[in-house]
């Protein structure tokens, strides 16, 4: 249990270059944001869901375990997440209202960091079942689990593009922390970043861009690049921790985690840097996942 919680609080993230803070627009079509929070106290993380403007915040899980790292189908109907309610941690799925919680993995080692394809058919995740943290994929019902990477170094934080044909991930191979990409069958593994420390990749809805965290010194910023690794540019830069990004399902906006107000909260920005804060709680709100 402590391994998941420590990783949750320590995970490096990304930032989005933000101009001022604007009031949250309330308009139809913004969708919903799912996130994890320990606002119930006792360092107990649960999954929550809210409108994209921060209203109607609803707790979806309720147990003594850590429920973290949500990933949502593009239509918002199913939420995949990691939980240590079983020994070591496993991948679970539930309906958007928190009902129908189903365990998908059962290996002795930790299974976690799930990310679902936009159509809800495939899930990438990480596993320690073979002694090292590697990238795996499975069908959305838990069947067909298959290992994609096989390296002495750690491979983690997978992301799937909208068509399910490409997977980006973070790897420590070569002694650096960088973003890599591969085809959905594990072939064609290619390094995309070559400077600083880079992790937490996420594909844009059309698959043409990847947002990611870049850590330089003690500062983490959000960068964006083309899906082939070219055109790396900062999207958000600030002295605070800004990271753990997710795209709006139609693109044009990114939700992310920031501690610029003293603790981790969910914020939203457009690509031009107009941003606003959508959660405001004394404890931690982080790792958003945006859907319709």
Phi, psi and omega in degrees: 000316182293331180297316179294314183295319178296320179293324180299314184282337185261351186301135176286157184214194186232168183227166183228121188300113192246135179277254179258186178254125182249160176292145183291124178287138179248099182218154180294149175093002178284341179081202183230152177240128174257141183208170176250147183209147173254028183297344178282351178092179179059025179057030183259107182277136176231166178264135179235160177224143180211165168293157185293345176268005177096355180277165175057047178288123187230130177281130184255329179246155184205089177203176184278356180275172173268116176253115192218174172053059180288149173221135191238142173297153185301328180277357175078010186274335182226141182239123175260143183203167177257139178217144175258028174294344168246163184301125174090331181109138179216168178266134180233164173223150176212165174288167184297338179265005179093355180277167174065038180295127184227131177279131183255332180239151184219020184289156180297326179277172180293134169241130183192194180052048183288147172219129185259145176292159185302325181276358176078013185266329184232147180230128170261147180203172176251155180211147174257010188300336179254016173097349180217146181289115183227166180269133177233163171228159176204166171289162185294344177266005179094352180278166174066038181289129186219136178277134182253327181248153181209082185228149174297330180277165180286133169240129185202184178052059179289157174218140181246137176284171189298327182272354179076014184265340183230145177232125172260154181199167176261138178223145176259010180297142182082004177083004177240161178258109187222164175270132176239164175220155179207167173285165186296343178265004179093355181277165174066038182291123188226134177280131183254332180242152186220016179212153181059202175246132187227134180202186179053056179287153174211134180279145169292160183304326180272000176078002185275340184233157172231124171267147183201168177269136171238124181254119177237113185066233180264005186249139177244131179233158175266127176244165174224148178214165172293159185296344177265004177096352179278165173066043181284119183221149175287139175254323176222132177224126176205165180291343184275172170285117175230120183187195180055064190277161171210140179275146165301143184298344175256002182081179176090339180220155179227133169263147183205172179258137178217145174250025183297343178256014175108337175213165186288126178224165178271131176234163177229142175222153166266178184290345180270357176096005175280120191224161175207157180269135183245346172236156182207088183224147181297337180257197191271127167240125187202174176053065180288154172224123190256136179210175174287000000 
